[in-house]
Amino acid sequence: MGVLDAGASPRPNVAFLFAGQGSQRPGMGRALGEKSAAAKAVFDAADAVRPGTSAQCFGGTKEELALTANTQPCVLAVDLACAAALAERGIVPAAVAGHSLGELGALAFAGAFGVEAAMRLAVVRAHLMTKCCDAHPGAMRAVLKLEPERVEELASQAGEAWAVNYNSPLQTVVAGAPDACERLDALVRDAGGRSMRVAVSGAFHSPYMADAATGLSAHLAQHAPASPRIACWANLTGRPYPAEPAQVAATLAGQVKSPVRWVDELRGMQAAGIDTFVEVGPGHTLTGLVKRTLDGVRAMSVEDPDQLEAAVAAIAEG
């Protein structure tokens, strides 16, 4: 099953942003799945690959949804359901991007994968990342109020730690060994910044995920993506994905062990003419990052029927 109608006309100033791990919450997607036939079709496709996915989204506990093996396929399903509901209403973006896990949804919406293939990939990705977390216990910190270059310096001083998510001009996430992250807390405090624990089970997007990248490469060698039909911006490079399927696969596999260059993606999309960013999926984290990074743009979230109606109306008026 694909999400994007091959004959749809993209709106040149609109981008969809696909939410990532950490945005999950109990009940996510239920109301939209009941309201939108397109959203329900996504959940049905997800259940066909991974039985019980929609039940976990709609009725899973916070603790159940926090497990990476559940989080990644569930968030992906909700992301794609929200995007499908917008497309059903005639809102088709000229560009897409996703934060970490969200990049699977962005690629699937852009036509590189069907929903079923994207779901299988999410299951594999979650399994591989969990194995890496078991083999290399790690932690993550969101560092606020400091420039990214300063965060990089402090991470290096802390030991085995790396800047891995460049989320906004004054928010950079660091991943690494637990003791290094503890030392980072003190260094950040002394530098006048603020360090916050990230509720994840490992050091995502760091060298600790190298085995996951290798495993994803092997999976993608057997399940090759297609070329994206609309511009899909890559965490790895901060630029649009290449068209060549082999390069799409290499970029996606490399993403899991490399920094997320979110600021570069947002600025690049704005330079390409995007002035309306619609976050699809649970939560509104990416909407906040847009507002803290770019001037002169609109940012909105779509997770439920009310937000869907508001976004359709706002984009139509715009």
Phi, psi and omega in degrees: 000130173260164180254321186272122176291126184300335182264004183290148179258111181294148173273120191296343184254006187248137172232145171260136176245124186263123185295154182245188181298139184107343179271352185297151175204152178301139179086000186297134175085347186300307185298320181290323177297330178280335185267323189248126177295324180293320178295317179299322179297324177295314179297322178296319179294321178296318180293329179294327179274316184229087183307135179094000181298311181296324178297321177293318178300314188279328188229002181290150178282166177302319181292320179295317182287342180283344179287126185308322180298333177264321185304310190294310178293327181291313179297319178302315181299317180293318177306308184291326177296318179295317178296319179296322178296322176294315179298323177301329180268009176090008179261104180239126185277160173274343182212155176222156174205155177220145181270114179058245177309323182303339179294333174296317178296318179299315179295320180295317179298323181285355176098005179287332177222152165283168180301317182296316179295321178295320178296316178298321179295320179297320178297315179296315182299316180297318180296314182295320180291324177297319177299319178295321178297322178292321182283328183226080180305135183214180181212169179221149177227136170267121182254124183247155172074010177235147176295149182302324180296324178290322177297320177300317179298315182293322178298319178296320179292331184287340181121231183276078183210149185218144171288125188234340177229112176266086193275322178204170183304332181235029172219112178232132180263137180246141176233150177169198179295146181305318181291326177294321178293326175296317178294325179299321180306314181291319180297318180295317179300315180294333181273000178089012178258189180227133181244129182235135176295139175259129185280074176228169187261005181192186181265077183292150178062025177243174176302341177297344182261017184299319180294328177294320178297319178297317179295320177295322177300318179296318179297315183290337175294331179265342182225072189293140175284163170267173175287134176300140182270343171230165184298124176240118185275141190256134174301322187296319188248341188074013180230171179297150175300146173291165181275330184294123183306322180295324178286327174301313181298316181295320180294317181292319179294319181292336182302322190292337181249010187233160181298149174270114184264064187293320179300316179298321180295312181298315181293323178295319178294319177298318179296334179275002175108004179280126175232003179228116183247125181244113177281126180247132183120182183289146174083186181217027181300314184291327175301317178295321180294323176299312183295330180273352184249322188243146172254152173074024178232165174253143177223135182212161182243146175228113174226334184230172184301321179296316178294325177300311181297319181296318181292317179300315180296316182295319181289322178297320179291324183289000000 
